[in-house]
Protein backbone atom coordinates (compact mmCIF):
# COMPACT_ATOMS: atom_id res chain seq x y z
CA UNK A 1 0.00 0.00 0.00
CA UNK A 2 1.25 3.47 -0.80
CA UNK A 3 2.06 6.14 1.75
CA UNK A 4 1.14 8.79 -0.83
CA UNK A 5 -2.26 10.39 -1.20
CA UNK A 6 -3.71 13.13 -3.33
CA UNK A 7 -5.31 15.92 -1.27
CA UNK A 8 -5.95 19.63 -1.73
CA UNK A 9 -4.72 19.41 -5.32
CA UNK A 10 -1.28 18.05 -4.40
CA UNK A 11 0.41 14.72 -3.73
CA UNK A 12 1.43 14.14 -0.09
CA UNK A 13 3.89 11.58 1.32
CA UNK A 14 3.29 10.33 4.87
CA UNK A 15 5.97 9.32 7.37
CA UNK A 16 5.81 8.24 11.00
CA UNK A 17 7.97 10.09 13.53
CA UNK A 18 8.35 10.77 17.24
CA UNK A 19 7.98 14.35 18.45
CA UNK A 20 8.36 15.29 22.09
CA UNK A 21 7.65 11.74 23.24
CA UNK A 22 4.54 11.42 21.09
CA UNK A 23 3.97 9.42 17.90
CA UNK A 24 3.01 11.59 14.92
CA UNK A 25 2.41 11.19 11.22
CA UNK A 26 4.02 13.90 9.09
CA UNK A 27 2.72 14.72 5.62
CA UNK A 28 5.22 16.22 3.18
CA UNK A 29 4.00 17.77 -0.06
CA UNK A 30 5.63 15.75 -2.85
CA UNK A 31 4.33 17.82 -5.76
CA UNK A 32 5.64 21.25 -4.68
CA UNK A 33 8.00 22.67 -2.09
CA UNK A 34 5.73 25.68 -1.59
CA UNK A 35 3.44 23.88 0.91
CA UNK A 36 4.28 23.50 4.61
CA UNK A 37 4.35 20.03 6.09
CA UNK A 38 1.38 18.82 8.13
CA UNK A 39 1.42 16.89 11.40
CA UNK A 40 -1.15 14.78 13.28
CA UNK A 41 -0.65 13.01 16.59
CA UNK A 42 -1.55 9.30 16.46
CA UNK A 43 -2.00 6.42 18.89
CA UNK A 44 1.44 4.82 19.41
CA UNK A 45 -0.14 1.40 20.00
CA UNK A 46 -1.82 1.47 16.59
CA UNK A 47 0.99 3.20 14.69
CA UNK A 48 4.04 1.92 16.56
CA UNK A 49 5.75 -0.09 13.83
CA UNK A 50 7.90 1.44 11.14
CA UNK A 51 5.73 -0.11 8.41
CA UNK A 52 2.40 0.79 10.04
CA UNK A 53 1.49 3.43 7.44
CA UNK A 54 1.94 0.98 4.58
CA UNK A 55 -0.66 -1.32 6.13
CA UNK A 56 -3.51 1.18 6.49
CA UNK A 57 -6.17 1.83 3.84
CA UNK A 58 -6.01 5.01 1.76
CA UNK A 59 -9.26 6.27 3.34
CA UNK A 60 -7.70 6.12 6.80
CA UNK A 61 -4.58 7.90 5.55
CA UNK A 62 -6.84 10.62 4.15
CA UNK A 63 -8.54 10.86 7.55
CA UNK A 64 -5.17 11.40 9.18
CA UNK A 65 -4.40 14.12 6.63
CA UNK A 66 -7.72 15.84 7.35
CA UNK A 67 -6.97 15.68 11.08
CA UNK A 68 -3.48 17.15 10.62
CA UNK A 69 -2.30 20.67 11.41
CA UNK A 70 0.10 22.71 9.35
CA UNK A 71 3.76 22.86 10.51
CA UNK A 72 3.37 21.74 14.09
CA UNK A 73 1.32 20.00 16.72
CA UNK A 74 -0.36 21.98 19.50
CA UNK A 75 -0.23 20.25 22.92
CA UNK A 76 -4.03 20.29 23.15
CA UNK A 77 -4.58 18.74 19.71
CA UNK A 78 -6.63 15.55 20.12
CA UNK A 79 -5.24 12.15 19.19
CA UNK A 80 -6.66 10.80 15.94
CA UNK A 81 -8.75 7.71 16.69
CA UNK A 82 -10.55 5.46 14.25
C-alpha positions in Angstrom: 0.0 0.0 0.0 1.2 3.5 -0.8 2.1 6.1 1.8 1.1 8.8 -0.8 -2.3 10.4 -1.2 -3.7 13.1 -3.3 -5.3 15.9 -1.3 -5.9 19.6 -1.7 -4.7 19.4 -5.3 -1.3 18.1 -4.4 0.4 14.7 -3.7 1.4 14.1 -0.1 3.9 11.6 1.3 3.3 10.3 4.9 6.0 9.3 7.4 5.8 8.2 11.0 8.0 10.1 13.5 8.3 10.8 17.2 8.0 14.4 18.4 8.4 15.3 22.1 7.6 11.7 23.2 4.5 11.4 21.1 4.0 9.4 17.9 3.0 11.6 14.9 2.4 11.2 11.2 4.0 13.9 9.1 2.7 14.7 5.6 5.2 16.2 3.2 4.0 17.8 -0.1 5.6 15.8 -2.8 4.3 17.8 -5.8 5.6 21.2 -4.7 8.0 22.7 -2.1 5.7 25.7 -1.6 3.4 23.9 0.9 4.3 23.5 4.6 4.4 20.0 6.1 1.4 18.8 8.1 1.4 16.9 11.4 -1.2 14.8 13.3 -0.7 13.0 16.6 -1.6 9.3 16.5 -2.0 6.4 18.9 1.4 4.8 19.4 -0.1 1.4 20.0 -1.8 1.5 16.6 1.0 3.2 14.7 4.0 1.9 16.6 5.7 -0.1 13.8 7.9 1.4 11.1 5.7 -0.1 8.4 2.4 0.8 10.0 1.5 3.4 7.4 1.9 1.0 4.6 -0.7 -1.3 6.1 -3.5 1.2 6.5 -6.2 1.8 3.8 -6.0 5.0 1.8 -9.3 6.3 3.3 -7.7 6.1 6.8 -4.6 7.9 5.5 -6.8 10.6 4.1 -8.5 10.9 7.6 -5.2 11.4 9.2 -4.4 14.1 6.6 -7.7 15.8 7.3 -7.0 15.7 11.1 -3.5 17.2 10.6 -2.3 20.7 11.4 0.1 22.7 9.3 3.8 22.9 10.5 3.4 21.7 14.1 1.3 20.0 16.7 -0.4 22.0 19.5 -0.2 20.3 22.9 -4.0 20.3 23.1 -4.6 18.7 19.7 -6.6 15.6 20.1 -5.2 12.2 19.2 -6.7 10.8 15.9 -8.7 7.7 16.7 -10.5 5.5 14.3 
